[in-house]
Each structure stands twice: as C-alpha cells, then as structure tokens.
Amino acid sequence: MKNVRLIITKLGYEILSAFADDNYLYGYIVNNESELWKTNILYNPDVTKQFDEYLFIGKDNISEDDEIALEESIKDIKRKNISYYIVLLDTETREIRVYNNLSGKVNLPIVDMPVKFDDFEIIKKIEELKYELNSEDEMEV
C-alpha cells in the first residue's frame, strides 16, 4: 500500500491536476474524460486543507497507475517552476520517496521548516498534520 502527501500552491495544484488528467487519459487506465473524476487520485483525496496560498493533500492506498501518473505529472510541473513537496510512502517496503521543487524558499510552507532540513523530520511533521486533520474530520461527523 502506498500513500501520497502533497504540499503545493493552489495554482500549482490546478496545473498538476490538468497534467495528471492528460497522463491518465493518454497513458494509463482512463478511456474517456467521464471517468477522470473517480480515477485521478488528485480529485478524491482523503484529506485536503488550505493554508494561505498552499494546499495540503493526503491520500492513502494509491494504485500503481496512480503512482505512475503522479510521477509523470511531477516531471511536467517541475518545468513550470511550481513550488511543491511530495512524499510517497510505501507502508509495505518502508520506502520513502520525496519530490520537491522548493529551491530558493526559506521555509517549507505549512510545516514551517527549512527546505534543506532533514526529510525525515519534515515527513514526521506532515504525518502528524494528516493525523490531526483526520481527527478533526472524525470529530465533525
């Protein structure tokens, strides 16, 4: 099972979603646009929270197709100079992959940590944030 955590600007999220749509449509599991709403991992996240101009998005149990489409989409948005920090966590193998495009930023938005800080500390803060947001959602229900 793989989980994704994403910190990105609102505009960057819209652009990433558009690139992901293209990658699903042309390369992977979607045969037509009407299926995108239920297929693209960016459309149905488990957790979404806005912090000023940035969004925090978390989704658990992503598929292999989701992972491939996300990685292809990340390559596309990097060329657009969009600020993001993405973590892919594999709960079975314990592999952690970090993708980011935050050069020149003093602090990583939302977790308020320096960009060049230890990724493990950043990931720990991101997971704590997801846990807090999940707890808030459960209390509202």
Buried (B, 14 or more C-beta within 10 A) or exposed (E): EBBBBBBBBEEBBBBBBBBBBBBBBEEBBBEEEEEBEEBBBBEEBBBBBEEEEBBBBBBBEBBEBBBBBBBBBBEBBEEEEBBBBBBBBEEEEEEEBBBBBBEEBEEBBBBEBEBEEEBEEBBEBBBEBBEEBBEEEEEEE
